[in-house]
Amino acid sequence: MIVAILVLFFTVVFSAFLVKAFPPDNVKWLKMALAFSGAYLFTITIIHLLPDVLLNNSNPHVVGYWVLTGFFLQLVLELFSHGVEHGHMHTNGHKHTHTLPYLLLGSLFIHSFLEGSILVEGGSQHVGHVHERNNFYVVLLGVALHHIPAAFALMSVLLSRLGSFKKAFMWLLIFAVGAPLGIIISNYILGSEAMGGKVFVALTGIVAGNFLHISTTILFETTPDHRFNRNKLIATLLGLSLALVSDFI
């Protein structure tokens, strides 16, 4: 559990320094990273999260409501985040305004917190006894991959507004602690009994809905004109392949 907390925290921290190596106006690598992470998230949602929570719930129809809740919750959160979680960077109109996008930071914190909340030690074993597979590391990798382009985009927005890497980095830490706090609360505060019932089902359904919204948005946006792009196709297939391979490891 400590490993997961450290991985997610330092993934965001280290990704912030990518703005020094890659200028925000050169986003070719970012589109590849988004296509890769989007394909991975979509695949693990379909073959891991949804089957596990459906097979281990006595009333699978309830799961559908939670998935819808997560999908449309993400739609609302993006009204405030402006799509930063899938690589959007709206920096031109706010250069060095020295104003903080509080709603953006708040929505990204909620988004990150929810993703961390389903990383429960034992995974689906808490839900029931039909499906004992542990998806902990599969989901952990997906969240970490997703946070790399998200942290880069957020850092670019903060840097554009504040004009100082140090100030931007300090505010980025709000996003960095979101997922670790979700892990801590799910595992150590709510406890295994709560996470073994309706709470875990609800959180997993919500995050599955979130992942479906984000991943499909990414996959559609990376090719908005529907033209063939070999690099994006390769990145997408690699993300798909990694998720499929993880099913056998």
C-alpha positions in Angstrom: 0.0 0.0 0.0 2.8 2.4 0.8 4.3 1.6 -2.6 1.1 2.6 -4.3 1.0 5.9 -2.4 4.6 6.7 -3.3 4.2 5.7 -7.0 1.2 7.9 -7.5 2.6 10.8 -5.6 6.0 10.8 -7.3 4.5 10.1 -10.8 2.8 13.5 -10.6 5.9 15.2 -9.0 8.3 13.9 -11.7 5.9 14.6 -14.5 5.8 18.3 -13.5 9.5 18.5 -14.6 8.6 17.5 -18.1 7.6 21.1 -18.8 11.4 21.9 -18.7 12.2 19.3 -21.3 9.1 19.6 -23.5 7.6 23.1 -24.3 3.8 23.1 -24.0 3.5 24.3 -27.7 5.1 21.0 -28.8 2.5 18.4 -27.9 3.3 15.5 -30.3 4.7 13.3 -27.5 1.7 14.2 -25.3 -0.8 13.0 -27.9 1.1 9.7 -28.1 1.1 9.4 -24.3 -2.6 10.2 -24.2 -3.5 7.6 -26.9 -1.4 5.0 -25.0 -2.9 5.7 -21.6 -6.4 6.1 -23.0 -6.3 2.7 -24.7 -4.9 1.1 -21.5 -7.6 2.7 -19.3 -10.4 1.7 -21.6 -9.2 -1.9 -21.8 -8.8 -2.4 -18.0 -12.2 -0.9 -17.4 -13.8 -3.4 -19.8 -11.9 -6.6 -18.9 -11.1 -5.9 -15.2 -13.2 -3.3 -13.3 -16.6 -3.9 -14.8 -16.6 -7.7 -14.8 -15.2 -7.8 -11.2 -17.8 -5.5 -9.7 -20.7 -7.0 -11.7 -19.8 -10.6 -11.0 -19.5 -10.0 -7.3 -22.6 -8.0 -6.7 -26.0 -9.5 -5.9 -27.8 -6.7 -7.8 -25.7 -5.9 -10.9 -28.3 -3.4 -12.1 -27.1 -1.1 -9.3 -23.6 -1.1 -10.7 -25.0 0.4 -13.9 -26.3 3.4 -12.0 -23.0 4.0 -10.4 -21.2 3.7 -13.7 -23.6 6.3 -15.2 -23.0 8.5 -12.1 -19.2 8.3 -12.7 -19.5 9.0 -16.4 -21.7 12.1 -15.9 -19.8 13.3 -12.8 -16.7 13.4 -15.0 -18.6 15.4 -17.5 -19.4 18.0 -14.8 -15.8 18.0 -13.4 -14.5 18.8 -16.9 -16.6 22.0 -16.9 -14.2 23.2 -14.3 -11.0 21.4 -15.3 -11.4 22.3 -19.0 -10.2 18.8 -19.9 -6.7 19.0 -18.2 -7.1 15.4 -17.2 -6.9 14.4 -20.8 -4.2 16.8 -21.9 -6.0 20.0 -22.7 -3.9 23.1 -22.0 -5.7 26.5 -22.2 -2.8 28.8 -21.5 -2.9 31.5 -24.2 -5.5 33.7 -22.5 -4.1 33.6 -19.0 -0.4 34.2 -19.3 1.1 35.5 -16.1 -2.2 36.6 -14.7 -1.0 35.5 -11.2 -4.5 34.1 -10.5 -5.1 30.5 -9.4 -7.7 28.3 -11.1 -9.2 27.1 -7.9 -12.1 25.3 -9.5 -9.6 23.5 -11.9 -7.5 22.3 -8.9 -10.5 21.3 -7.0 -12.0 19.2 -9.8 -8.7 17.5 -10.5 -8.3 16.7 -6.8 -11.7 15.0 -6.7 -10.9 13.2 -9.9 -7.6 11.9 -8.5 -9.0 11.1 -5.1 -11.7 8.9 -6.6 -9.1 7.0 -8.7 -7.0 6.3 -5.6 -10.1 5.2 -3.5 -10.5 1.9 -5.5 -6.9 0.8 -4.9 -7.8 -1.4 -2.0 -5.4 -4.1 -0.9 -7.0 -7.4 -2.0 -8.9 -5.8 -4.8 -12.0 -7.6 -5.8 -11.5 -10.1 -2.9 -13.3 -7.5 -0.7 -16.4 -7.6 -2.9 -17.2 -11.3 -2.8 -15.9 -14.8 -3.4 -16.9 -15.5 -7.0 -14.0 -13.7 -8.6 -10.8 -13.6 -6.5 -8.4 -12.0 -9.0 -6.5 -9.1 -7.6 -6.5 -6.1 -10.0 -4.6 -3.8 -7.7 -1.4 -3.4 -9.7 -3.2 -3.3 -13.1 -5.3 -0.4 -11.9 -2.3 1.3 -10.2 -0.4 1.2 -13.5 -3.4 2.7 -15.3 -3.8 5.6 -12.9 -0.1 6.3 -12.9 0.0 6.3 -16.8 -3.0 8.6 -16.8 -1.5 11.0 -14.4 1.7 11.7 -16.4 0.0 13.7 -19.2 -2.5 15.2 -16.8 0.2 16.5 -14.5 2.1 17.9 -17.5 -1.0 19.7 -18.7 -1.8 21.0 -15.2 1.8 22.2 -14.7 1.7 24.0 -18.0 -1.5 25.8 -17.1 -0.2 26.8 -13.6 3.1 27.9 -15.0 1.4 30.0 -17.6 -0.8 31.7 -15.0 1.8 32.1 -12.2 4.9 32.7 -14.2 7.0 30.8 -11.6 7.9 27.2 -11.7 8.3 27.1 -7.9 4.8 28.5 -7.2 3.2 26.3 -9.9 4.9 23.3 -8.4 3.6 24.0 -4.9 0.0 24.2 -6.2 0.5 21.1 -8.3 1.0 19.1 -5.0 -2.8 19.4 -4.5 -3.3 17.1 -7.4 -0.4 14.9 -6.4 -1.9 14.1 -2.9 -5.4 13.4 -4.3 -4.9 9.7 -5.2 -2.7 8.9 -2.1 -5.4 10.4 0.2 -8.0 8.2 -1.6 -5.9 5.1 -0.9 -5.4 6.0 2.8 -9.1 6.7 3.4 -10.3 3.6 1.6 -7.8 1.2 3.3 -7.2 2.7 6.7 -10.2 4.9 7.6 -13.2 3.2 5.9 -11.7 -0.2 6.6 -12.1 -3.6 4.9 -15.7 -4.1 6.1 -17.0 -1.0 4.4 -14.9 -1.6 1.4 -16.2 -5.1 1.1 -19.8 -4.0 0.5 -21.7 -1.2 -1.0 -19.0 1.4 -0.6 -16.5 -0.5 -2.7 -19.2 -1.3 -5.4 -20.2 2.4 -5.6 -16.6 3.7 -5.8 -15.6 1.1 -8.4 -18.7 1.8 -10.5 -18.0 5.6 -10.3 -14.4 5.2 -11.3 -15.3 2.8 -14.1 -17.6 5.5 -15.4 -14.9 8.1 -15.1 -12.4 5.9 -17.0 -14.9 5.2 -19.8 -15.5 9.0 -20.2 -11.9 9.9 -20.1 -10.6 7.1 -22.3 -13.2 7.5 -25.0 -12.7 11.2 -25.1 -8.9 10.7 -25.4 -9.2 8.1 -28.2 -11.7 10.3 -30.2 -9.8 13.5 -29.7 -6.4 12.2 -30.7 -7.8 11.8 -34.2 -10.4 14.5 -34.5 -10.3 14.5 -38.3 -10.5 10.7 -38.5 -7.3 10.6 -40.6 -4.9 7.7 -40.4 -2.0 8.5 -38.1 0.4 5.6 -37.8 2.1 6.9 -34.6 -1.2 7.3 -32.7 -2.4 3.9 -33.9 0.8 2.3 -32.7 0.5 4.1 -29.3 -3.1 2.9 -29.0 -2.3 -0.7 -29.9 0.6 -0.7 -27.4 -1.7 0.5 -24.6 -4.3 -2.1 -25.6 -1.6 -4.8 -25.7 -0.1 -3.9 -22.3 -3.6 -4.1 -20.7 -4.3 -7.4 -22.3 -0.9 -8.9 -21.3 -1.5 -7.7 -17.7 -4.5 -10.0 -17.6 -2.1 -13.0 -17.8 0.6 -11.8 -15.5 
